[in-house]
Amino acid sequence: MKGLTVGILDEIKAVDLEEFEEYLKVYKNEEDQLVTNGERGVKRKMSALRSFYAYYFKREMIKTNPTVLIDMPKTHQKNIIRLDADEVRSLLDLIERGGDNLTSQQRHYFEKTKVRDFAIVTLLLGTGLRVSECVGLDIEDVDFKNNAVKVTRKGGNEMMVYFGDEVEKALKNYLEVRNLMTPLPGHEHALFYSTQRRRIGVQAVENLVKKYAVQVTTSKHITPHKLRSTYGTALYQETGDIYLVADVLGHRDVNTTKRHYAQMDDERRRMAADMVRLRDKRTSAAKADGGPRAAEPAENTEGANASGSLDFKENE
C-alpha cells in the first residue's frame, strides 16, 4: 500500500466497485482461507467503502465519488424465530419437573438450580428483557409493590419494566432460595446467582436456555433473545400497538420494531381482506337469480374478549 496517493481513488470507476461487490461474496484471504459474506456482510463492507469515499470527496481531495453510482446490496428480513404457545408451556413445564431421563448427578444439579432457572426464563418470557439486562439486575431493582423491575437500557437510560402474576410468583419463590445462599464478596447485590455464588453471567443464561429449549424443539435455535422475540410477538398480537411494543422492548427507534414485525403486519393485512363483507353471499345469489333480497344475519358481538391481558394461550 506504500506509495499510493489519494488521487488513485479517481481512477476507480463504478463498474470496478460492482466487481468488487461480487468479489466480497466469496474470496480467499491472505492465509489462503475461503471467506464468505452474506447479504449483511457485503452491505456492511460496501457501506464502509462509501463512507471512505465520502470523506475525501467532501473535503475536495478527490474529484469523483463512484460509490453514489452503484446500488447498495439489499438485505432480506429474516423471519422472526420464536416459541409458539404450546412450546412456551412445554418449556416452563420442563423446567419445573425436569427431564425424564436424567442421571442421578443430573437430577441433583437440576434440583439445585430449577427454581432459579424457572425464575430467569419466566422473567425473560414475561417482560422481554435483554439477557444483559437480566443478569445486570440487583435485588434492589425488584419492586413487588408495583410488580416492576428497574432496568438499565442500552445507552444507560433507566426504565421500569412491569411484570405479571406469573413472573411475581416465580421471583418470590426464587428469592426464598436466594436468601439461604451466602454470596461471594462483591456479589451481594446481584439478583441471580450462579452455582459459584457469583452474579450469573450472560453465557450461563444462554447455556441454560439452550439446555431446556433443545428438549422442547429441535427445529428452532432458541436463545434468550428468541424469548424476547416471543414476548414481543405475543404483546403485538394482543394489542396491535407497535409503539407500545417498541417502548416496552426498549427500542429507541420504532422503525427497528416495525422491521422485526413487518411480516406480522402483512399477515394482519391479509386477514383484513376477508373481514369486511360488502354483500351477504345469499343476497348476491338471490339478486343474480332475480329473487327477493335476503335479510342479512345479525352479527353476534357478545362474548368478545376485551380483557387486554397478555398471555400465551392459543385462541380457542
N, C-alpha and C positions, 0 to 999 in steps of 0.2 A: 504493500500500500504506500510505501515511501515514494516520494517524487510526484505523487498525484496532486493536482490542484483542483480547486472548486470549479474551475472552468470546464472540467471534463463532464460535469453534470449536464451542460448544454448540448453535449454530443449524443446524449441518450434520448431516443425517441419513444413515443408511446408504444409502438409495436415491440420495442425491446422490453418494456415493462410488462406487456402482456405475455411475452415468452417467459419472463422471469416468474410471473404469477403461476404459470403452468409448471415451471421447474420446481416451485416450492411444494407442490403436492407430493412428489416423490424424488428424492435425491440422495446422494451419498456424501457423508461429511468427511472431515479430514482424516478420521480413523477408518475410512472405507466402510462405514456402517450405513445401512439403509435407513433413511429418515422419512417419515411420512407426516403430513399435516392434514388435518380435517378442515372443514369449512371455517371453523373459528380460528384455527391456527394460521391459515392463509390470510384471512381477513385481518388478523392482528398484525401480521408482518407487513402487509401492504399498507395498513394504516400508519405504521411506524415510518415506512418509506415516504408516504405522503406528507407526514409532519416534518420529516427531514428536508424534503424539497421546499416545503412552505417556509421553513426557517430562513433559508438562503434567498428564496425569491422575495420574501417580504423585506429583506434588508438590501435588496437590489445587488446582490453578489452574483446572481445568475440572471439570464435574460428569459429563460423558458421554464415552465413547470409542466412537464408531460403527464404528471400524475392526475391532473384535473381532466385529462382527455380519456382516461380509461375508467371503466366501471369497476367499482369496488365489488369484491365477491359477495354474493348473497349467502346468508345463513338461514337454514330452515329450523323453525322452532320444534324442539323435540316434545313428544307427548309427556304430560305430567305423570310420573310414576308415583303411585300412591296405593295405600291399602284400601280394599273395599270394606264395606260394613261388616261382613261376616269374617273377614280376615282380622279386623280390629278386635272383634270379640274373641276369636281364636287365640290371638296374640296375648291378650290380657288373661284369658283362662289358662294358657300355657304357663305364664309367669307365676300365676297363683298356685298351680298344682304341681308344676314340673313335668318333665317328660316321663314316659312310661318305661324307658329302657336305660335308666340311669344306674351307674355302678354305685357302690356304697360310698366311694370317695366323692363322686359327682353329686350324689344326693346330699352328702354332708355340706358341700360347698353351696349347693342350691339353697338349702335351708338357712344357711348363714347370710345369704345375700338377697333372697327373694323379696323381702319387704322393701328393701332399698331399690331393687331393680323395678319392682312394680310401681313405686312412687315416681321414679325417674321417667319411665315410659308413659305413665298416666299423665304426668305433668307435660311432657312433650306433646302428647296427643291432644291434651285438653287446653293447651294455651298456644301452641305453635312457636314456642321459644326456639331460638337457635341453640345448638349444643354448647357453644361457647358461653352463651348467656346462662344456660342451665348450670354448668359447672362453676360459674362465677358467683352464684348466689350465696349469700351469707344467711345464717339463721335469723339475723335481724331484718332481713329483707322480706320475710314472710309475715303477712298481716292477715290473721284469721278473722279479725273483726270485720274487715271489708272483703275477705276472700280474694286477696291480691298479693302479687309479689313485685317488689321493686327491681326493675331490670335496667342494666346499663346497655343501651343500644349501641350500634355502630356510630362512631363519631363522638361517643362519650355522653350522649343525652340519656337522662334517666326517665323512666316511664313506668307507670303502674299497669300491670297486666293482670286482669281478673280471671278467676277460675271458678268452676262449678263445684257441686257437692261431691262428685266422684273424686276429683283431684284433692279436695279438702280432706276427705276420709283417708285417701292413700298417704297424704303428707302427715297427717296426725298419727297414723299407725307407724310410719317410719320414724317419727320423732320419738316415739316410745322406745324404739330400739336404739336410736342415736343417743338418747340420754344415758344409756348404760355403757357407752363407749368412752374411753379416755383418749382423746386425740393427741397426736404428737405436738410438741411446742411449735407455735406459729400457724397451726391449723384449727385453732379453737373455734373460729367463727364460721368455718365452712359448713354449708348446709348438708352436702352429700360427701360422705367419707368413702375412701377405698378400703379394701381389706387390710391395708397397711396403716389405717387410721390417719391418712392424709386426705387433703382435698382431692376428690376424684378428678381425673383428667379427661380431656376430650377423647383421647384414644380409647380409654377404658369404657366410656359410654358408647362409642362406636362399636366396640367389640361386643358388648353385652346386647346391644340392639341386633347386631348381625347374628349372634348366637341363637337368640329366640326366633327372629324373623325367618331364618332359613328353615326352621321346622314348620312354619306356617305356609310359606310359599317359596317355591324354588324357581319360579319364572320371573321373579322381581328381585332386583338388588336393593334391599331396603336398608337405608341408613337413617340416622337421626334427622337429616334434612328431609327425607321422604316422609317421616312422621309429621314434620312441619307442613309439607305439601298436603298430607292427608287432612290435617286440621283446616288449612286454608280452603281446600276444596269443599269440605263439609260446611264451613261457615258461609261460603259463597252460594252453595246450593240452597241453604236455609234462608239467606237474606237477599241474595241477588245484588248486594251493595258492594261494588268493587272498592269504593272509598273506605268503607268500614274494614274490609279485609286488609287493605293496604296499611291502614292505621294500626290495626291490631298486630300485624306481622312486622311492623316497624320499617316498612318501605318508605324511604324519603320521597320517592317519585312514584306516583300512582301508575305511570306508564310501565314500570317494572312489573307491577301486579297484573296489568292488562295483558302484557306479553305472555305471562305464565298461564293465564286463564282464558286466552283468546279462543282456544278450541272449545271450551265450555260455552262461551258466548255464541259460537256458531251452532252448537247443539241446541241452545235455547231458542235461537232464531229459527231453526228448522222446526222445532216443536210449535212455534207460534204460527206457522203456516196453516196448521190444522185446528187451531184453537178458535178461530173466528169463522162461523158458518153464515154465509150470506143468505142462503135459502135452504130450507129444510129439504132433504132429498126427496121425501114423499110429495112435497109441494111442487118441486120441479118436475117430477114424473107425472103428476096429475095435470099440470098445465100443458105438458107436452102431449098428453092424451086428450086434451080438451075437456077434462073433467073438472069438478069443483075444487076449489082451493082447500087444501088440507090444513087443519089447525096445527100450529107448531106446539110441541110439548113444552111445558114449563121446565126450566132448569131447576134442579134441586141444589140449592146452595147451603142447605143445613148440614151441620156436622163438619164444616171446613175447619182445618187445623189452623188456628191463629195464635198458637202459643208462642211461636217465635223462638222456642228453645232449641239449642244446638245439641244434637246427639248423633250417634252413628247407627240409628235404627233404619232399616230399609223401609221404603214406602210400601204400605200394605196394598 
